[in-house]
Amino acid sequence: MAIKRLVLDVLKPIKGISIVELAEKIVEHRGIDGVNISVTDMDVETMGLMIVVEGENIDFDNVKNTLEEEGCAIHSIDEVVSGSKMVEGRRGRDEM
């Protein structure tokens, strides 16, 4: 089944491309319709990012390789949606 949404917790070096350029590189891949990148934290050398990727057929390896080429590290895969229908996740305990 095709991946339709990925939510990634990513660490990106401050030096290097901007998050605008990073989003443009990710969205160029076939099967990706949109990318949202939010800065979650920042220190002197790195920034934490939440990256949401949506499309009809996301190739995780392509996304991962693009991030690694730009010096980014995936901390965690926080959400994956796959199948013929987008299913919204349950709220966590702290959100109730």
N, C-alpha and C positions, 0 to 999 in steps of 0.2 A: 504494500500500500504506500501511496505517496505521502510525504510529510507536507502538511499545510501551514503549520506554524511552529516556530522555534523561539524559545525565550532563553537567552544566554546571559550569564553573569561573566563579564570579561574584564581583564586587567590590561590597560593599554599604556605604553610609555607616553609621557608628556611630549617628548621629542618625537618627531615624525609627522605623519599626516594628521590632518584634523578629523574630527568625527564626521564632518560633512563629506570629506573625501573618502573616508572609510565607508560611509553609507552608499556613496556612488559606486564604489568598487563592488560591494556586496550585491546591490540591486542589478548590476550588469549580468549576473548569472541567469541562465535560462531557468524558467520555472519559478522565479521570484518576482512578485508583483509589488512589494513594498517593504521598506525597512524603517524602523524607528529606533534611534539611539538616544538614550538618556544617560547623563552623567549622574552617578549615584554617590561618588565621593572622589576626593582629590587630595594628593599630597605633593611633595616637591618633585618627585620623579614619575609618578604614575597617576592614572585616573581609573576609577571603577566605572564600568558601563553596564547598563542593561540594554541588550540588543534584542529587539523583536523583529523576526523575519516572517513574512507571510507570502504565500504563493500556492500554486496548484501542484507543484512537484519540486520541492526544495531538496537539493542534493547537499546533505550535511557536510560531506567531505569537501565540497567546493567552498562552502562558507568557512569551515575550519581552516583550510589551506590559505584562504585570503587573509584571515585574521593572523595566522602564524607568519605569513609573508610580511605583515606590517608590524611584527614584534609583539603581537597581542597573545595573551594566554587565557584560555577558557577555564574559569574557576568551577563553573557548574552549568549543567543543562537543567534549567528550572521548569521548563514546560515543553512538551512535544504534542502536537495535534496531528493525527494521521487518520485516514479513512475517507469515506465519501461525504461525510458531514462534519462540520466544525462543532465540536462539543465543548461548551464552556465548563471549566473546572469548578469544583466545589470551593466555597470559601473556607479558608483556614480558620482554626479556632480563634486566633487573635483578631480576625475580621468580623466575628459574629457579634 
